[in-house]
Structures are given as C-alpha cells and as structure tokens.
Amino acid sequence: MANVHTSCMMESMARAKTSKKPRIGILGGTFNPIHLGHLLIAQDALDQLRLERVIFIPSATPPHKMVDKLASARDRLLMIKLAIRGNGRFQVDDMEIKRGGKSYSVDTLAALRGRHPRAELYFIIGADSLRELHLWREAQRLVRLCTFVTVPRPGFDPKPVVDPRLDAATRRRLRQQVLRGHACDIASREIRARVASGRPIRYLVPDAVHAYIRRRRLYW
C-alpha cells in the first residue's frame, strides 16, 4: 500500500508540474541599437515576475515614431543575438522582421498567443509608450492578450499614467504591474548621437555590440 501511495503522490506532483503555466516576458522595440538598459530591464523582469524567459522582438518598421539612422533589420537582429549570447533565458524572435511593414504589437501578441496558448504573457513597455497607448492599433484588444508591465522613467513618478480615453477596465489592467528595477537612463538615440560625433559608447552597450557597430560603421 505504501508503494501505491507513494506512486500516487509522485503522479500528482508530476501533473501539477506539467500543468503550471509558463510565464514569458515580451520586450519589443527597434533596438537601434540594443543597450545595457534593455538587458537590465529584461533581467529585472525575470527576477521580479518569476519569468521562464524573456523574448526580444525587434520591429521591422516602428509604426508610431520616426527613427533617424535606422540600422537594417539584419544588423539590429544580429546585435541582439550578440548581446544575449550565453544567457539561456533570453531569446530573440524575428517574427516582426519576417512579417515586414509596420510592426503592430497587437499582431505580434496575437501570434504569440497562438503559439503559446497556455502561457502567461507579460508585455514590457516603457512609461512614455504607455502614455500613448490610446494611439496604438486595437489597444484594448492588445491589453486583453497579455499582462502589461510598465518600466518607469528614472527620476519620474513611478505610477503609470494612462490616457483617460481608454475604458476603466483597460486602465485598471494597465496599472497592475510596475517593474521596480535598476534605474538606467540610457537611450538608443543617445548612443547613435555619440557614435555620429565620435564620442565613446563603451559601458553603454555590451562589448560585442560595440565591436559590431565599429566593424559595420553603423550610425556614422
């Protein structure tokens, strides 16, 4: 009887383990270029939200802003691969690049929901972008597809600011998760400007990314 009881307990534990929903973080953007701030955000999300992994998704063409000196999709994708190399919990997905055209997050999250129907998806977004969410394509549908995680700007009020034109239920969902992490005020546009003016970018990007930018003469 003891063996039967032990066997039943082991089977129950195995079922509980397999039924646990994977928790996946999604970090999108142009990554033009990827920098240490992106990596710190991803690591903080892993730790605080107990994520299984974080997927970096570079956009083909950003739909909501003009980007000066946008490196090719291939260059941006390769820089991400260099930046996350050696970290098994960081992954990169080129679905938006393959899809081409303007990269709408609602399309990406719908595709990810189809791939991972059981997963809990955590969409990591900067506070500045959150303020403009009402301008995004199918914003309220997007919010239903995932859990939003807001990254506050260093030195600003950490409470997420949500546009009142979104309905009350959507606004509540958007305020649920705020990432409390390392304040790291690095911007890709600053890195591009520093490269263009001949100033150093060491310690702003991973060494492998720094070497790639120099080798490819990006942002000159």
C-alpha positions in Angstrom: 0.0 0.0 0.0 2.8 2.4 0.8 4.3 1.9 -2.7 0.9 2.6 -4.2 0.5 5.8 -2.0 4.0 7.0 -3.0 3.3 6.3 -6.7 0.0 8.3 -6.5 1.8 11.2 -4.8 4.5 11.3 -7.5 1.9 11.2 -10.2 0.1 14.1 -8.6 3.3 16.1 -8.3 4.1 15.4 -11.9 0.7 16.6 -13.1 1.0 19.8 -11.0 4.4 20.5 -12.5 3.2 19.9 -16.1 0.0 22.0 -15.5 1.9 25.1 -14.4 1.6 27.9 -16.9 4.9 29.1 -18.4 5.5 32.9 -17.7 7.0 34.6 -20.7 8.2 38.2 -21.0 8.0 40.1 -24.3 10.3 43.0 -24.9 9.8 44.7 -28.3 11.3 47.7 -29.9 13.7 48.9 -32.7 16.8 48.0 -30.6 18.7 50.6 -32.7 21.0 49.5 -31.0 20.3 47.2 -28.1 22.0 48.6 -25.0 22.6 47.7 -21.4 19.4 49.3 -20.2 17.4 46.8 -22.3 19.3 43.9 -20.7 18.8 45.3 -17.2 15.1 45.7 -17.8 14.8 42.1 -19.1 16.8 40.7 -16.1 14.7 42.7 -13.6 11.6 41.3 -15.2 12.9 37.8 -15.0 13.6 38.2 -11.3 10.5 40.1 -10.2 7.9 38.4 -12.3 9.4 34.9 -12.0 9.5 34.5 -15.7 10.7 31.5 -17.6 12.3 33.6 -20.2 12.2 37.0 -22.0 11.8 37.2 -25.8 13.3 40.2 -27.5 11.3 41.1 -30.7 12.9 43.7 -33.0 10.4 45.6 -35.1 10.6 45.8 -38.9 9.3 49.4 -39.1 8.1 51.2 -36.0 4.5 52.5 -36.6 4.4 55.3 -34.0 7.6 57.2 -34.4 10.2 58.2 -37.0 13.7 56.9 -36.2 16.8 58.6 -37.5 19.6 56.3 -38.8 17.6 53.1 -38.5 20.1 50.2 -39.0 19.0 47.4 -41.2 16.8 44.7 -39.7 19.7 42.2 -40.2 22.1 44.4 -38.2 19.7 45.0 -35.4 18.8 41.3 -35.1 22.5 40.3 -35.1 23.3 42.9 -32.4 20.5 41.4 -30.2 22.0 37.9 -30.7 25.4 39.2 -29.7 24.0 41.0 -26.6 22.1 38.0 -25.2 24.6 35.3 -26.2 25.3 32.9 -23.3 22.0 33.7 -21.5 19.7 30.7 -21.9 16.7 32.6 -20.5 17.0 35.4 -23.1 15.8 34.7 -26.6 15.2 36.6 -29.8 12.3 36.2 -32.3 12.4 37.8 -35.8 8.6 37.4 -36.4 8.1 41.1 -37.0 11.0 41.4 -39.3 9.7 38.4 -41.3 6.2 39.9 -41.4 7.6 43.2 -42.8 5.9 46.5 -43.0 4.8 48.4 -39.9 5.1 46.3 -36.7 1.9 46.4 -34.7 2.1 44.9 -31.2 -1.4 43.5 -31.4 -0.5 41.4 -34.3 2.6 40.1 -32.6 0.8 39.3 -29.3 -2.0 37.5 -31.2 0.6 35.4 -32.9 2.4 34.6 -29.7 -0.9 33.8 -28.0 -1.5 31.2 -30.8 2.0 29.7 -30.3 1.7 29.6 -26.5 -2.0 29.2 -25.7 -1.3 28.2 -22.1 1.4 30.8 -21.3 1.1 33.9 -19.3 2.5 36.6 -21.5 4.0 39.8 -19.9 4.4 42.7 -22.3 7.2 45.0 -21.1 6.6 48.6 -22.0 8.2 52.0 -21.1 6.1 54.6 -19.3 6.4 57.0 -22.2 4.9 54.5 -24.6 2.1 53.7 -22.1 1.0 57.3 -22.2 0.4 57.0 -26.0 -1.3 53.6 -25.9 -4.6 55.0 -26.9 -3.0 55.7 -30.3 -1.9 52.1 -30.9 -3.8 49.8 -33.2 -6.5 47.8 -31.3 -5.1 48.9 -27.9 -7.9 47.4 -25.9 -7.6 44.1 -27.6 -3.9 44.2 -27.0 -4.4 44.6 -23.3 -6.6 41.5 -23.2 -3.9 39.4 -24.9 -1.3 39.9 -22.2 -0.3 41.5 -18.9 1.3 44.9 -19.3 4.4 45.6 -17.3 5.4 49.3 -17.1 9.0 50.4 -16.8 9.1 53.9 -15.1 11.5 56.5 -16.4 14.3 57.2 -13.9 13.6 60.4 -11.9 9.9 60.5 -12.7 6.8 59.4 -10.8 6.7 55.6 -11.0 2.9 55.5 -11.1 1.8 54.6 -14.6 0.0 57.5 -16.4 -2.8 56.0 -18.6 -4.9 58.1 -21.1 -8.5 58.6 -19.8 -9.8 57.8 -23.3 -9.3 54.1 -22.6 -12.1 52.4 -20.8 -12.0 51.9 -17.0 -11.3 48.2 -17.1 -8.4 48.7 -19.5 -6.9 51.4 -17.3 -7.0 49.1 -14.3 -5.2 46.3 -16.1 -2.5 48.7 -17.3 -1.7 49.8 -13.8 -1.4 46.4 -12.3 2.3 45.7 -12.9 5.1 48.2 -12.4 8.7 47.0 -12.7 10.8 48.1 -9.7 14.3 47.7 -11.0 17.6 49.4 -11.7 17.3 53.0 -12.8 19.3 53.1 -16.0 18.7 56.2 -18.2 20.2 55.0 -21.4 18.6 55.7 -24.8 19.4 54.3 -28.2 19.2 57.8 -29.8 21.9 59.0 -27.4 24.1 56.1 -28.4 23.6 56.9 -32.1 24.4 60.6 -31.5 27.6 59.7 -29.6 28.7 57.5 -32.4 28.0 60.2 -35.0 30.0 62.7 -33.1 32.9 60.4 -32.3 32.2 60.1 -28.6 32.7 56.7 -26.8 29.8 54.3 -26.2 31.7 51.8 -24.1 29.8 50.7 -21.0 26.5 51.8 -22.7 26.3 48.7 -24.9 27.7 45.2 -24.5 31.3 44.9 -25.7 30.3 42.5 -28.6 27.7 45.1 -29.8 30.3 47.9 -29.5 32.7 45.9 -31.7 29.9 45.1 -34.2 28.9 48.8 -34.5 32.5 49.8 -35.2 33.1 47.0 -37.6 30.0 47.7 -39.6 30.4 51.5 -39.2 26.8 51.9 -38.1 25.4 55.3 -37.1 28.4 57.2 -38.5 
